[in-house]
Amino acid sequence: MSEQPHELRRQFHQRLDDIDAKVVRLFALVTESVAAATDTLLAGDTEAARQVTQQDCLVDQLEAELEEVTEHELLTQTPMAGDMRFLVSVLRVVPELERSGDLAEHIAQRAAAGLALRLTPVLRGLLEQMGGICSNMWRLAADAWIERDGSAHADLDSADDQLDLLQERLVRELERADISLPDALQTTLLARFYERLGDHAVHISARIRYLVHGG
């Protein structure tokens, strides 16, 4: 009789490992999309933009699958404190990942329209800096999940402050840039997308800190 509870527990932890592997995959997809979106934007590469959109479909599918299996485990099992924190963290993190995939797609859509090719060198440079910071933040966030690094929050919060400053500089530059009003409005949206990507990475790092330390 004692063998059965042990086997059930082993199977439960195997399912948790499977969930974790899928979360890592989701992080990889979003991190790749964030980096690719900026490259695509600056190059005005329509085909690459289409690939980012296709990848976002995978993100959406995986996010829905993760939410379903995680909710099932919470409803059908009685997880201990650490396992409960993991499952709750997954349910909080995967929607942030899905929304971040959407933001990367939004950036790529502007690439397909050739927006960056019509901007001034200063504006392009600011967008490139914002994209670089976002890409680095998402690599840090992905590593923090894999390594269960609860200390990554401080570094990500600091990087997010840099992103906010760049957004402010870009808005000021737009006020004096010689570009059309529609392009200026779209560039303002791009800056907002990058700012939101940074926020999501910071929010996720706070979830990871909760996963590691509780409270």
C-alpha positions in Angstrom: 0.0 0.0 0.0 2.9 2.4 0.8 4.1 2.1 -2.8 1.1 3.7 -4.3 1.3 7.2 -2.7 5.0 7.3 -3.5 4.3 6.5 -7.1 1.6 9.0 -7.3 3.9 11.6 -5.9 6.6 10.7 -8.4 4.1 11.1 -11.3 3.0 14.4 -9.9 6.5 15.8 -9.8 7.1 14.5 -13.3 4.1 16.5 -14.5 5.5 19.6 -12.7 8.8 19.0 -14.5 6.9 18.9 -17.8 5.2 22.1 -17.0 8.5 23.8 -16.2 10.0 22.6 -19.4 7.1 24.2 -21.3 7.5 27.5 -19.4 11.2 27.5 -20.4 10.2 26.9 -24.0 7.8 29.8 -23.7 10.5 32.1 -22.4 12.7 31.0 -25.3 10.1 31.8 -27.9 9.3 35.3 -26.4 13.0 36.1 -25.9 13.7 35.2 -29.5 10.7 37.3 -30.7 11.8 40.4 -28.8 15.3 40.3 -30.3 14.0 39.5 -33.8 11.4 42.2 -33.7 14.0 44.9 -33.3 16.2 43.5 -36.0 13.2 43.2 -38.3 12.2 46.8 -37.5 15.5 48.3 -38.3 16.0 46.3 -41.4 12.4 46.7 -42.7 12.4 43.0 -43.4 8.8 42.0 -44.3 9.6 38.2 -44.4 11.2 38.3 -40.9 8.2 40.2 -39.6 6.0 37.4 -40.8 8.1 34.9 -39.0 7.7 36.8 -35.7 3.9 36.8 -36.3 4.0 33.0 -36.8 6.1 32.5 -33.7 3.5 34.5 -31.7 0.9 31.9 -32.7 3.1 29.3 -31.1 3.3 31.5 -27.9 -0.5 31.8 -27.8 -0.9 28.0 -28.2 1.6 27.2 -25.5 0.3 29.7 -23.1 -3.2 28.3 -23.4 -1.9 24.7 -22.9 0.1 25.7 -19.9 -2.8 27.4 -18.2 -5.0 24.4 -18.8 -2.6 21.8 -17.4 -1.5 24.0 -14.5 -5.1 24.7 -13.4 -5.8 20.9 -13.7 -3.0 20.1 -11.2 -4.2 22.8 -8.8 -7.8 21.4 -8.9 -7.0 17.7 -8.8 -3.9 17.6 -6.5 -3.1 18.9 -3.0 0.4 20.4 -3.5 2.7 21.2 -0.7 3.8 24.8 -0.1 6.7 24.8 -2.6 4.8 23.0 -5.3 1.8 25.3 -4.7 4.1 28.4 -5.2 5.4 26.9 -8.4 1.9 26.3 -9.9 0.7 29.7 -8.8 3.8 31.4 -10.3 3.2 29.6 -13.6 -0.3 30.9 -13.8 0.9 34.4 -13.1 4.0 34.3 -15.4 2.5 32.8 -18.6 0.0 35.6 -19.2 2.9 38.1 -19.0 4.8 36.0 -21.5 1.8 35.8 -23.9 1.3 39.6 -23.7 5.0 40.2 -24.3 4.8 37.9 -27.4 2.0 40.1 -28.6 4.1 43.3 -28.1 7.0 41.8 -30.1 4.5 41.0 -32.9 3.2 44.6 -32.8 6.8 45.9 -33.3 7.3 43.5 -36.2 4.1 44.7 -37.8 5.6 48.2 -37.9 8.7 46.7 -39.5 6.5 45.2 -42.3 5.2 48.7 -43.0 8.8 50.0 -43.3 8.4 52.6 -40.5 12.0 52.7 -39.3 13.3 53.3 -42.8 11.4 56.6 -42.8 12.8 57.8 -39.4 15.7 60.1 -38.7 19.1 58.5 -37.7 18.6 59.8 -34.1 15.1 58.2 -33.8 16.4 54.9 -35.3 19.3 55.0 -32.8 17.0 55.4 -29.8 14.8 52.6 -31.0 17.8 50.4 -31.4 19.0 51.2 -27.9 15.5 50.4 -26.5 15.4 47.2 -28.4 18.8 46.2 -27.1 17.9 46.8 -23.5 14.7 44.9 -23.9 16.4 41.9 -25.5 18.9 41.8 -22.6 16.2 42.2 -20.0 14.4 39.2 -21.5 17.5 37.1 -21.6 18.0 37.9 -17.9 14.4 37.1 -17.1 14.6 33.7 -18.9 17.9 32.9 -17.1 16.3 33.9 -13.8 13.5 31.4 -14.3 15.7 28.6 -15.3 18.2 29.2 -12.4 15.5 30.2 -9.9 17.4 33.4 -9.3 15.4 35.6 -7.1 18.0 38.4 -7.1 17.5 39.2 -10.8 14.7 41.7 -9.9 17.1 44.5 -8.9 19.1 44.3 -12.2 15.9 44.2 -14.3 14.4 47.1 -12.4 17.5 49.2 -13.0 17.5 48.3 -16.8 13.8 49.3 -16.9 14.7 52.7 -15.5 17.1 53.1 -18.5 14.3 52.1 -20.8 12.0 54.7 -19.4 14.6 57.4 -19.8 15.1 56.4 -23.4 11.4 56.6 -24.0 11.3 60.1 -22.7 14.2 61.1 -24.9 12.5 59.6 -27.9 9.3 61.5 -27.3 11.3 64.8 -27.0 13.1 64.0 -30.2 9.8 63.3 -32.0 8.7 66.9 -31.2 11.4 68.3 -33.4 11.9 65.5 -35.9 11.0 66.2 -39.5 8.7 63.2 -40.1 5.0 62.8 -40.9 2.4 62.9 -38.2 1.3 59.3 -38.8 4.9 58.1 -38.6 5.4 60.1 -35.4 2.3 58.5 -33.8 3.5 55.0 -34.8 6.9 55.7 -33.4 5.3 56.8 -30.1 3.5 53.5 -30.1 6.8 51.6 -30.7 8.4 53.3 -27.7 5.3 52.3 -25.6 5.6 48.7 -26.7 9.3 48.6 -25.6 8.4 50.2 -22.3 5.7 47.6 -21.7 8.1 44.8 -22.6 10.4 46.1 -19.9 7.6 46.3 -17.4 6.6 42.7 -18.1 10.2 41.5 -17.6 10.3 43.3 -14.2 6.9 41.8 -13.2 8.1 38.3 -14.1 11.3 38.8 -12.0 9.1 39.7 -9.0 7.1 36.5 -9.6 10.4 34.5 -9.7 11.4 36.1 -6.4 8.1 35.0 -4.9 8.7 31.5 -6.3 12.2 31.3 -4.7 11.6 33.0 -1.4 7.8 33.0 -0.9 6.1 35.8 0.9 
